[in-house]
């Protein structure tokens, strides 16, 4: 998917984002969504796409809360789960499992090629 295609899905998923935001808005920290953190999904989409996704989430939600971890570790992974659901016609649990499997495979490939395991180290 291209950047515009991904960003155009925002309104389709807005009710899911709003629900998660409301549920987590006053929590002190959000470290993941369904055990998927932002570091786990950095390699799934290109850097420019996930930066634009974060920008969009920030435009909508950052004025309502200064809980940045919720945007990065909650809403962004949720968005990617929803993209997987729609793109590959998966249930929520199947999409989460697919992402987890992809994370494991990416870790395996990086270890095999003696590359840093975290995108922050690139």
C-alpha positions as CSV (number, residue, x, y, z in Angstrom):
1,X,0.0,0.0,0.0
2,X,1.1,3.5,-0.7
3,X,1.2,6.4,1.7
4,X,-2.0,8.0,0.5
5,X,-3.9,4.6,0.6
6,X,-2.8,4.0,4.2
7,X,-3.7,7.5,5.3
8,X,-7.1,7.3,3.6
9,X,-8.0,4.4,5.9
10,X,-7.8,6.6,9.0
11,X,-11.5,7.6,9.0
12,X,-12.6,4.0,8.5
13,X,-10.8,3.0,11.7
14,X,-11.5,6.2,13.6
15,X,-14.1,4.6,15.9
16,X,-11.5,1.9,16.9
17,X,-8.9,4.6,17.5
18,X,-11.4,6.7,19.6
19,X,-12.3,3.6,21.7
20,X,-8.7,2.7,22.4
21,X,-7.9,6.4,23.1
22,X,-10.8,6.7,25.6
23,X,-9.8,3.4,27.3
24,X,-6.2,4.4,27.7
25,X,-6.4,8.2,27.9
26,X,-5.7,8.5,31.6
27,X,-3.4,5.5,32.0
28,X,0.1,6.5,33.0
29,X,1.8,4.6,30.1
30,X,0.9,2.5,27.1
31,X,3.7,0.1,26.2
32,X,1.9,-2.0,23.5
33,X,-1.4,-2.9,21.8
34,X,-2.0,-6.7,21.9
35,X,1.7,-7.2,22.9
36,X,2.8,-5.3,19.7
37,X,4.8,-2.2,20.4
38,X,5.9,0.4,17.9
39,X,9.4,-1.1,17.7
40,X,7.9,-4.4,16.6
41,X,6.1,-2.8,13.5
42,X,8.7,-0.4,12.4
43,X,9.9,-2.7,9.6
44,X,6.4,-3.7,8.4
45,X,5.8,-0.4,6.6
46,X,8.3,2.1,5.1
47,X,9.7,4.8,7.4
48,X,7.8,7.5,5.5
49,X,4.5,5.7,5.8
50,X,4.7,5.1,9.5
51,X,5.9,8.7,10.1
52,X,2.9,10.0,8.2
53,X,0.6,7.7,10.2
54,X,2.1,9.0,13.5
55,X,1.7,12.6,12.2
56,X,-2.0,12.0,11.5
57,X,-2.5,10.4,14.9
58,X,-0.8,13.3,16.5
59,X,-2.9,15.9,14.6
60,X,-6.1,14.2,15.9
61,X,-5.2,13.0,19.4
62,X,-2.2,14.9,20.8
63,X,-4.3,18.0,21.6
64,X,-6.6,15.8,23.7
65,X,-3.8,14.2,25.7
66,X,0.0,14.5,26.2
67,X,0.2,10.7,26.5
68,X,2.6,10.2,23.5
69,X,3.1,6.5,24.3
70,X,-0.6,5.9,23.6
71,X,-0.2,7.3,20.1
72,X,3.0,5.4,19.4
73,X,2.5,2.1,21.2
74,X,-1.3,1.9,21.1
75,X,-2.9,3.6,18.2
76,X,-0.2,3.0,15.6
77,X,-0.1,-0.8,16.2
78,X,-3.9,-0.9,16.2
79,X,-3.9,0.9,12.8
80,X,-1.5,-1.7,11.4
81,X,-3.5,-4.5,12.8
82,X,-6.6,-3.1,11.1
83,X,-4.6,-2.7,7.8
84,X,-3.7,-6.4,8.0
85,X,-7.3,-7.3,8.7
86,X,-8.6,-5.5,5.7
87,X,-5.8,-6.2,3.3
88,X,-5.6,-9.9,3.9
89,X,-9.2,-10.5,5.0
90,X,-8.1,-11.7,8.5
91,X,-9.9,-11.7,11.8
92,X,-8.5,-9.5,14.6
93,X,-6.7,-12.4,16.2
94,X,-5.4,-13.7,12.9
95,X,-4.0,-10.3,12.0
96,X,-2.3,-10.0,15.4
97,X,-0.8,-13.5,15.0
98,X,0.4,-12.7,11.5
99,X,2.2,-9.6,12.8
100,X,3.8,-11.5,15.6
101,X,4.9,-14.2,13.2
102,X,6.4,-11.5,10.9
103,X,8.2,-10.0,13.9
104,X,9.7,-13.4,14.8
105,X,10.8,-13.9,11.2
106,X,12.3,-10.5,10.9
107,X,14.3,-11.1,14.1
108,X,15.5,-14.4,12.8
109,X,16.7,-12.8,9.5
110,X,18.5,-10.0,11.3
111,X,20.2,-12.5,13.6
112,X,21.1,-14.7,10.7
113,X,22.6,-11.8,8.9
114,X,24.3,-10.4,12.0
115,X,22.3,-7.1,11.8
116,X,21.0,-5.1,14.7
117,X,17.7,-6.4,16.0
118,X,16.2,-3.0,16.6
119,X,15.4,-0.3,14.0
120,X,16.7,2.3,16.4
121,X,20.2,0.9,16.0
122,X,20.2,1.1,12.2
